[in-house]
Amino acid sequence: MMHVFAALMCSTALATPLTLSYQVEPIGGGLLRYHFTLTLDNHDGTWANGQSFNWITWGDVAGPGATNLPDFVGDPPAPDPFNDPGEGFTTSGGGHNGPTLLDFGTNFDFHGWVPTAIGDSLVWSGTSAIDLQTGDMLWSNLIGTGLHADFEVAVREGGGPPCPADYDQSGGVDGADVEAFYHDWENGEAAADTNLDGSVDGADVETFFRAWEAGGC
């Protein structure tokens, strides 16, 4: 794995239009799978169309020091645009320390992720044996034209991926869940990504019906 050594001074960002949330799923053998979603929710009102966000670091600990997620291994492929040849999951060290997504762009212009509308999100996953609780997962984005996040607190959601069987969250598993799921799936809604792989496709139908036919998760 390539390492990025960021000898950066720590500055305090006033805000960020992005929110990082994560879920933690036990997968056996002492390992956990982390599911991350970085969303442009514009909760601070600072986003403008065309802004870019790059050098995204999580499990971020101020230097000199070490990340609190040192054994993280990303699930390939890294999300676009961080999956070009020579890119992918890496690590940062120095002023910021943690697993990292860094886009070199074209001719090293470090273009990064450019969301086009409020609600756009970036999704990735990976494994670790360390279970970071609420408040323990900090994240930053160190470069880009948008306002930079600086040691923001990520939002931990639930104890793992949501159970898709009760899709409409009515408290029962019935035909209404099928109707609700197919409505979202046909429209490509993010909620229909039942296997949490970052895309809405046939694999999500399989995941949904496996849980639904069993009457739960």
C-alpha positions as CSV (number, residue, x, y, z in Angstrom):
1,M,0.0,0.0,0.0
2,M,1.2,3.5,-0.9
3,H,1.7,5.9,2.0
4,V,1.1,9.6,1.9
5,F,3.0,11.5,4.5
6,A,1.2,14.7,5.2
7,A,3.4,17.0,7.2
8,L,0.5,19.5,7.7
9,M,-0.3,22.0,10.4
10,C,-3.6,21.4,12.1
11,S,-6.1,24.3,11.4
12,T,-9.6,24.4,12.6
13,A,-12.2,24.5,9.8
14,L,-15.3,26.6,10.5
15,A,-17.7,24.1,9.0
16,T,-18.1,21.6,6.2
17,P,-21.1,20.8,3.9
18,L,-20.3,17.1,4.2
19,T,-21.3,14.5,6.8
20,L,-19.5,11.2,7.2
21,S,-21.6,8.3,8.6
22,Y,-20.5,4.7,9.2
23,Q,-21.9,1.3,10.2
24,V,-19.9,-1.6,11.7
25,E,-20.8,-5.2,10.8
26,P,-19.2,-8.2,12.6
27,I,-18.0,-10.7,9.9
28,G,-16.3,-13.3,12.1
29,G,-12.7,-14.1,12.9
30,G,-12.5,-11.1,15.1
31,L,-13.0,-8.8,12.1
32,L,-15.5,-6.0,11.5
33,R,-16.6,-4.5,8.2
34,Y,-16.9,-0.8,8.1
35,H,-19.4,0.8,5.7
36,F,-18.8,4.5,5.1
37,T,-21.1,7.1,3.4
38,L,-19.9,10.6,2.9
39,T,-22.9,12.8,2.0
40,L,-23.2,16.3,0.7
41,D,-26.1,17.3,3.0
42,N,-25.0,21.0,3.0
43,H,-26.0,21.2,6.7
44,D,-23.9,24.4,7.1
45,G,-25.1,26.1,3.9
46,T,-21.6,26.6,2.5
47,W,-21.8,24.3,-0.6
48,A,-21.6,25.8,-4.1
49,N,-21.9,23.9,-7.4
50,G,-18.6,22.7,-8.8
51,Q,-16.7,22.5,-5.5
52,S,-14.3,19.6,-5.1
53,F,-13.3,17.5,-2.0
54,N,-10.1,15.5,-1.9
55,W,-7.6,13.8,0.5
56,I,-10.3,12.3,2.6
57,T,-8.9,10.8,5.8
58,W,-10.8,8.9,8.5
59,G,-9.8,7.3,11.8
60,D,-7.9,10.7,11.8
61,V,-5.7,11.5,14.8
62,A,-3.6,14.7,15.0
63,G,0.1,14.2,14.7
64,P,2.6,13.4,15.8
65,G,0.8,10.2,16.5
66,A,-0.9,7.3,14.9
67,T,-4.4,6.6,13.6
68,N,-6.8,4.8,15.9
69,L,-7.7,2.5,12.9
70,P,-4.2,1.3,11.9
71,D,-5.3,-2.1,10.6
72,F,-7.9,-0.9,8.2
73,V,-7.9,-2.6,4.8
74,G,-10.2,-1.1,2.1
75,D,-12.5,-3.3,0.0
76,P,-11.5,-2.8,-3.6
77,P,-12.3,-1.0,-5.8
78,A,-12.1,2.4,-4.1
79,P,-14.9,4.7,-5.1
80,D,-14.6,6.9,-8.2
81,P,-12.6,9.1,-8.7
82,F,-10.2,7.5,-6.2
83,N,-9.8,4.3,-8.2
84,D,-7.5,5.4,-11.1
85,P,-4.3,3.4,-11.7
86,G,-1.9,4.1,-8.9
87,E,-4.6,5.3,-6.5
88,G,-7.0,3.4,-4.3
89,F,-6.8,3.2,-0.5
90,T,-3.7,4.6,1.1
91,T,-2.7,6.2,4.5
92,S,-1.7,9.6,5.7
93,G,0.8,10.4,8.3
94,G,2.1,13.7,9.8
95,G,-0.4,16.4,10.9
96,H,-3.3,14.0,10.0
97,N,-3.0,10.2,10.5
98,G,-5.4,7.7,9.1
99,P,-6.7,5.6,6.1
100,T,-7.1,7.9,3.1
101,L,-8.7,8.4,-0.3
102,L,-6.6,10.7,-2.5
103,D,-7.2,11.5,-6.2
104,F,-4.2,12.6,-8.1
105,G,-6.4,13.8,-11.0
106,T,-5.0,14.5,-14.4
107,N,-1.4,15.7,-14.5
108,F,-1.5,15.9,-10.7
109,D,-4.3,18.6,-10.5
110,F,-5.7,16.7,-7.5
111,H,-9.3,17.2,-8.8
112,G,-11.1,15.0,-6.3
113,W,-14.8,14.3,-5.8
114,V,-17.2,16.8,-7.2
115,P,-20.8,16.2,-6.1
116,T,-23.4,17.7,-8.4
117,A,-26.4,18.0,-6.1
118,I,-27.3,18.0,-2.4
119,G,-27.8,14.4,-1.4
120,D,-24.9,13.0,-3.5
121,S,-22.7,10.6,-1.6
122,L,-19.5,8.7,-1.8
123,V,-19.5,5.1,-0.5
124,W,-16.7,2.7,0.5
125,S,-16.0,-0.1,2.9
126,G,-13.2,-2.0,4.5
127,T,-12.2,-4.2,7.4
128,S,-10.6,-3.8,10.8
129,A,-10.4,-5.6,14.1
130,I,-11.0,-2.3,16.0
131,D,-14.5,-1.2,16.9
132,L,-14.6,2.6,17.0
133,Q,-17.5,3.8,19.0
134,T,-19.6,7.0,18.7
135,G,-17.3,10.0,19.0
136,D,-14.1,8.0,18.3
137,M,-14.1,8.3,14.5
138,L,-12.8,11.6,13.3
139,W,-12.3,12.6,9.6
140,S,-10.9,15.3,7.5
141,N,-10.6,16.3,3.8
142,L,-7.4,18.2,3.4
143,I,-7.5,19.6,-0.1
144,G,-10.1,20.8,-2.6
145,T,-12.0,23.9,-3.5
146,G,-14.8,23.3,-1.0
147,L,-14.5,24.2,2.6
148,H,-12.2,21.6,4.2
149,A,-13.3,19.3,7.0
150,D,-10.8,19.3,9.9
151,F,-11.1,16.5,12.5
152,E,-14.9,16.3,12.2
153,V,-16.8,13.7,14.2
154,A,-18.3,10.9,12.0
155,V,-21.8,9.7,12.8
156,R,-22.0,6.0,13.8
157,E,-25.3,4.5,12.7
158,G,-26.8,1.3,14.3
159,G,-24.8,-1.8,14.9
160,G,-24.4,-2.9,11.4
161,P,-26.2,-2.9,8.0
162,P,-30.0,-2.4,8.3
163,C,-32.2,-5.4,8.0
164,P,-33.9,-5.1,4.6
165,A,-36.7,-7.6,5.4
166,D,-38.9,-5.0,7.1
167,Y,-38.1,-2.5,4.3
168,D,-40.9,0.0,5.2
169,Q,-40.0,-0.2,8.9
170,S,-43.6,-1.0,9.8
171,G,-42.6,-3.6,12.4
172,G,-43.8,-6.5,10.2
173,V,-42.5,-8.4,7.2
174,D,-45.1,-8.5,4.5
175,G,-46.0,-7.6,0.9
176,A,-45.8,-3.9,1.7
177,D,-42.1,-4.3,2.1
178,V,-41.8,-5.8,-1.4
179,E,-43.7,-2.9,-2.8
180,A,-41.6,-0.3,-1.0
181,F,-38.3,-2.0,-1.9
182,Y,-39.2,-2.3,-5.6
183,H,-40.3,1.3,-5.8
184,D,-36.9,2.5,-4.5
185,W,-35.0,-0.1,-6.5
186,E,-36.5,0.8,-9.8
187,N,-35.8,4.4,-9.1
188,G,-32.2,3.7,-8.1
189,E,-32.7,5.1,-4.6
190,A,-29.8,4.7,-2.2
191,A,-32.0,3.0,0.3
192,A,-32.4,0.1,-2.1
193,D,-28.6,-0.7,-1.8
194,T,-29.5,-3.5,0.6
195,N,-26.1,-5.2,0.4
196,L,-24.3,-1.9,1.0
197,D,-21.8,-2.3,-1.9
198,G,-22.4,1.3,-3.2
199,S,-24.6,0.4,-6.1
200,V,-28.2,-0.5,-6.8
201,D,-28.4,-3.6,-8.9
202,G,-29.6,-7.3,-9.0
203,A,-27.5,-8.2,-6.0
204,D,-29.7,-6.0,-3.8
205,V,-32.8,-7.9,-5.0
206,E,-31.2,-11.1,-3.9
207,T,-30.2,-9.7,-0.5
208,F,-33.7,-8.3,0.0
209,F,-35.6,-11.5,-0.8
210,R,-33.2,-13.7,1.2
211,A,-34.1,-11.7,4.3
212,W,-37.7,-11.3,3.3
213,E,-38.4,-15.0,2.7
214,A,-36.8,-15.8,6.0
215,G,-39.1,-13.4,7.7
216,G,-36.3,-11.3,9.1
217,C,-32.6,-10.9,9.4
